[in-house]
């Protein structure tokens, strides 16, 4: 089984830095997601690993072998593209076995591998069809089958689900993850969709502006975001991040009437609270309801706290009208502090325990 090691990988076009000297390492048979907004460098990183782009600097090691200067064909990996890249004039079976045919793999071996892939992906009734006769989900399975039939220890996937509808995306997430576990291969999956990354990956590498913002397990990015950028990217809806200002006894939410939330220091701070960790209670920060969105299982309520806006996620459908006066409460353990100037997490900042006296913690 093969792992991937990237050391100081950079890609520059003129004055534009697409990837800025990043380093990370995958374990054998690990599912790693490269996550981030458009233009963050995640797809370029994948193409550098695949050998489709030449790195400006840095090393790429696969299974202990430096492949930095090797062409794609000699890196012992496969790739699934966003566009599927199926040949329209070939049948499903011919598309899947195309790479084997080019490499002159014996017909008997091609048939053996094809039978295995067809069984894994449920393509048995589609082998004679052309791509134009397939649905989006079926085309995705064919593209995946073409990559897996190569039986390489590393498979790269570049936003393969972005062309599918919501239901198919959910089904394919489960199928790809299940296949990766059964085959025991290393997968690197590029996506801008945090749901895909958080639900599928063993580890998430969140990128921003060509650099790695945080590298860790999905739960780590959610529970201990390394920066405001991570806090605002991970979570649906994202974490509330509000400015703190000096107040009696310590720093408190800017413009709000409430207890101190952090000890005063020389560095301006921001407070982060996940919407699902906030409750409507008898005591807490005074707020005014601005509006709400009902999603069936839960409701997202927008509230104005002082001069800033905070979202509250509660089960069911709270009966709160715009303009209603409420109080917001959260446990001290749910609070995160960030340096306002750098955006980085401040684990050293002091968080006093928020008073729970009189707080019911119940949704209205």
C-alpha positions in Angstrom: 0.0 0.0 0.0 1.2 3.5 -0.9 1.2 6.8 0.8 1.9 10.2 -0.7 4.4 12.7 0.7 4.5 16.3 -0.5 7.4 18.5 0.5 7.6 22.3 -0.1 5.4 21.9 -3.3 5.0 25.2 -5.2 3.6 26.3 -8.5 4.0 29.8 -9.9 2.9 31.3 -13.2 4.6 34.6 -13.6 3.5 36.8 -10.7 0.7 34.4 -9.7 1.3 31.9 -7.0 -1.1 29.0 -7.3 0.5 26.8 -4.7 2.8 28.3 -2.1 5.2 25.7 -0.9 2.9 23.3 0.9 3.8 20.1 2.7 1.7 17.1 3.8 1.7 13.4 4.0 -0.9 10.7 3.6 -1.0 7.3 5.3 -1.4 4.2 3.1 -5.0 3.4 2.4 -6.1 6.8 3.7 -8.9 8.9 2.2 -7.7 12.5 2.2 -9.9 15.5 1.0 -8.3 18.7 -0.4 -11.0 21.2 0.5 -11.3 24.9 -0.2 -13.0 27.7 -2.2 -12.4 28.2 -5.9 -8.9 29.4 -6.7 -7.4 28.1 -3.5 -4.9 25.8 -5.3 -6.5 22.4 -4.5 -6.9 21.2 -8.1 -3.5 22.5 -9.0 -2.0 20.5 -6.1 -3.8 17.4 -7.4 -2.5 18.0 -10.9 1.0 18.4 -9.6 0.8 15.1 -7.8 -0.6 13.5 -11.0 2.2 14.9 -13.1 -0.2 16.9 -15.3 1.6 20.1 -14.2 5.3 20.6 -13.5 6.1 21.9 -10.1 8.1 25.2 -9.7 9.8 23.7 -6.6 9.3 20.9 -4.1 9.2 17.1 -4.1 6.4 14.5 -4.5 7.1 11.0 -3.1 4.8 8.1 -3.7 5.4 4.8 -1.9 8.9 6.0 -0.9 9.8 6.8 -4.5 10.5 10.4 -5.6 8.3 10.9 -8.7 8.8 14.7 -9.0 10.5 14.4 -12.4 8.6 11.4 -13.7 5.8 11.6 -16.3 2.2 10.7 -15.2 2.4 7.2 -16.8 5.3 6.3 -14.5 3.8 7.5 -11.2 1.6 4.4 -10.6 -1.6 6.2 -10.0 -5.0 6.7 -11.6 -7.2 9.8 -11.8 -10.9 10.6 -12.2 -11.6 14.0 -13.8 -14.5 16.4 -13.1 -15.7 16.2 -16.7 -15.5 12.3 -16.7 -13.6 12.5 -20.1 -15.4 9.5 -21.6 -14.9 8.7 -25.3 -18.3 9.1 -26.9 -17.7 6.6 -29.7 -16.7 3.8 -27.4 -19.0 1.5 -25.4 -18.9 1.4 -21.6 -16.7 -1.7 -21.6 -14.3 -0.2 -24.1 -14.1 3.1 -22.1 -13.3 1.2 -18.9 -10.6 -1.0 -20.5 -9.2 1.7 -22.8 -6.1 2.3 -20.6 -5.3 -1.4 -20.4 -5.6 -1.7 -24.2 -3.1 1.1 -24.7 -0.7 -0.6 -22.3 -1.2 -3.9 -24.3 -2.5 -5.8 -21.3 -3.5 -9.3 -22.5 -7.2 -9.7 -23.3 -7.7 -12.4 -20.7 -6.4 -10.1 -18.0 -8.5 -7.2 -19.3 -11.6 -9.5 -19.1 -10.8 -10.5 -15.5 -10.3 -7.0 -14.3 -13.4 -5.8 -16.2 -15.6 -8.5 -14.6 -14.4 -7.4 -11.1 -15.0 -3.7 -11.7 -18.4 -4.3 -13.3 -19.4 -6.3 -10.2 -18.1 -3.6 -7.8 -19.9 -0.8 -9.6 -23.1 -2.5 -10.8 -22.5 -1.8 -14.5 -23.3 -5.3 -15.8 -26.4 -4.2 -17.9 -24.7 -1.1 -19.4 -21.5 -2.5 -21.0 -22.7 -2.1 -24.6 -24.1 1.4 -24.2 -22.4 4.6 -25.3 -21.8 7.5 -22.9 -24.7 9.5 -24.5 -27.1 6.7 -23.4 -26.1 7.0 -19.7 -27.3 9.2 -16.9 -24.9 11.4 -15.0 -24.5 8.9 -12.2 -23.8 6.1 -14.6 -21.2 8.1 -16.4 -19.6 8.8 -13.1 -19.4 5.1 -12.3 -17.8 4.4 -15.7 -15.2 7.1 -15.1 -14.5 5.6 -11.7 -14.3 2.1 -13.2 -11.7 3.2 -15.7 -9.5 4.5 -12.9 -10.0 1.5 -10.6 -9.4 -1.1 -13.3 -5.7 0.1 -13.5 -5.3 -1.4 -10.0 -3.0 1.3 -8.9 -2.4 1.9 -5.2 -3.2 5.6 -5.5 -6.3 7.2 -7.0 -6.8 10.9 -7.4 -10.3 12.5 -7.9 -10.9 16.0 -9.1 -14.4 17.2 -8.0 -16.0 14.1 -9.5 -19.5 14.7 -8.0 -19.9 18.3 -9.0 -22.0 17.5 -12.1 -24.5 15.4 -10.2 -27.8 16.3 -8.6 -28.1 16.3 -4.8 -29.5 12.8 -4.5 -26.9 11.2 -6.8 -24.2 13.1 -5.0 -25.2 11.5 -1.7 -25.4 8.0 -3.2 -22.0 8.4 -4.9 -20.4 9.7 -1.7 -21.3 6.4 0.0 -20.3 4.3 -3.0 -16.8 5.9 -3.4 -16.0 5.7 0.3 -17.2 2.1 0.4 -15.1 1.2 -2.6 -12.0 2.9 -1.2 -12.3 0.9 2.0 -12.8 -2.4 0.2 -9.9 -1.9 -2.1 -7.6 -0.5 0.5 -6.2 2.2 -1.8 -5.0 5.7 -1.0 -7.5 8.3 -2.4 -7.0 12.1 -2.6 -10.3 13.8 -3.3 -10.6 17.5 -4.4 -13.8 19.2 -3.5 -15.2 22.7 -2.6 -18.1 21.0 -0.8 -17.5 20.7 2.9 -20.3 18.1 3.2 -18.3 15.8 0.8 -15.1 16.3 2.7 -16.5 16.0 6.2 -18.6 12.9 5.5 -16.1 11.0 3.3 -12.5 11.8 4.4 -10.3 10.3 7.1 -8.4 13.6 7.0 -9.2 17.1 5.5 -6.6 19.5 4.2 -8.3 22.9 4.0 -6.5 25.3 1.6 -6.7 29.0 1.1 -4.7 31.2 -1.3 -2.4 28.4 -2.2 -1.5 27.5 1.4 -2.7 24.9 3.9 -5.0 26.6 6.5 -5.5 23.4 8.5 -4.7 19.7 8.2 -6.5 17.3 10.4 -9.4 14.9 11.0 -12.9 16.3 10.1 -13.8 16.5 13.8 -10.7 18.5 14.5 -11.5 21.1 11.9 -15.0 21.4 13.3 -14.2 21.4 17.0 -10.9 23.2 17.0 -10.6 25.5 14.0 -7.1 26.8 13.6 -8.3 30.2 12.2 -11.3 32.3 11.4 -11.1 31.1 7.8 -11.6 27.5 8.9 -14.3 28.4 11.4 -16.3 30.2 8.7 -15.8 27.6 6.0 -16.6 24.5 8.1 -20.2 24.0 9.4 -23.7 24.6 8.0 -24.3 27.4 8.8 -20.8 28.4 9.6 -19.5 29.5 13.0 -20.6 32.9 14.2 -17.5 35.1 14.6 -18.0 38.5 16.3 -15.7 41.2 17.5 -15.0 41.7 21.2 -14.4 45.1 22.8 -13.3 46.2 26.3 -16.1 46.2 28.9 -16.5 46.2 32.7 -14.6 43.2 33.9 -13.3 42.1 30.6 -13.9 41.8 26.9 -17.4 41.4 25.7 -19.4 41.4 22.4 -19.1 44.8 20.7 -22.1 46.9 21.3 -23.9 44.3 23.4 -25.2 44.2 26.9 -23.8 41.0 28.5 -21.2 39.5 30.8 -17.4 39.5 30.0 -16.3 36.7 27.7 -12.5 37.0 27.9 -9.8 38.6 29.9 -8.6 41.9 28.5 -5.2 41.8 26.8 -3.1 43.8 24.4 -4.4 41.8 21.3 -7.9 42.5 19.9 -10.0 39.4 19.9 -12.9 37.8 18.1 -15.3 35.3 19.6 -16.5 32.2 17.7 -19.7 30.3 18.6 -21.3 27.5 16.5 -25.0 28.3 15.8 -26.0 24.9 17.2 -24.3 25.6 20.5 -26.5 28.6 21.2 -29.9 28.4 22.9 -32.7 30.8 23.7 -32.7 31.1 27.5 -33.9 33.2 30.5 -30.5 34.8 30.9 -27.7 35.7 28.5 -26.9 38.3 25.9 -29.9 40.4 24.9 -30.7 40.1 21.2 -33.4 41.0 18.7 -34.7 38.5 16.1 -34.2 39.6 12.5 -35.7 36.6 10.7 -35.6 32.8 10.4 -35.3 30.0 7.9 -37.2 26.7 8.6 -35.7 23.5 7.2 -38.0 20.9 8.8 -35.7 19.2 11.3 -34.4 22.6 12.5 -34.6 26.4 12.1 -31.8 28.9 11.6 -32.7 32.2 13.4 -30.8 35.4 12.7 -30.4 37.6 15.7 -28.9 41.1 16.2 -26.6 41.2 19.2 -25.4 44.7 19.8 -24.0 45.8 16.5 -23.4 42.3 15.2 -25.4 39.4 13.7 -25.5 35.9 15.1 -27.2 32.8 13.8 -28.9 30.3 16.2 -29.7 26.7 15.1 -32.5 25.1 17.1 -34.6 21.9 16.6 -38.0 22.2 15.1 -39.7 25.5 14.4 -39.4 28.1 17.3 -42.3 30.6 17.3 -40.2 33.7 17.1 -41.3 36.7 15.0 -39.0 39.4 13.6 -38.4 42.0 16.3 -38.9 39.7 19.2 -36.5 40.3 22.1 -34.6 37.2 23.2 -31.6 36.2 25.2 -28.8 34.0 23.9 -26.9 31.5 26.0 -24.0 29.1 25.3 -21.7 27.1 27.5 -18.1 28.4 28.0 -16.7 25.2 26.5 -18.4 26.1 23.1 -16.5 29.4 22.8 -13.5 29.9 20.6 -11.1 33.0 20.6 -9.2 34.3 17.6 -6.7 37.0 17.1 -8.6 39.7 15.2 -5.4 40.9 13.4 -4.1 37.5 12.2 -7.3 35.5 12.3 -5.4 32.7 14.0 -6.8 30.7 17.0 -5.8 32.0 20.5 -5.7 28.9 22.8 -3.8 30.9 25.4 -6.6 33.6 25.7 -8.6 33.4 29.0 -12.3 32.4 28.8 -14.1 33.0 32.1 -17.0 30.6 32.8 -20.3 32.0 31.5 -22.9 32.2 34.3 -25.5 29.5 33.9 -27.7 30.7 36.8 -31.3 31.0 35.5 -30.4 29.8 32.0 -32.8 27.1 31.0 -31.0 26.1 27.8 -34.3 25.3 26.2 -35.4 26.4 22.8 -38.4 28.6 22.7 
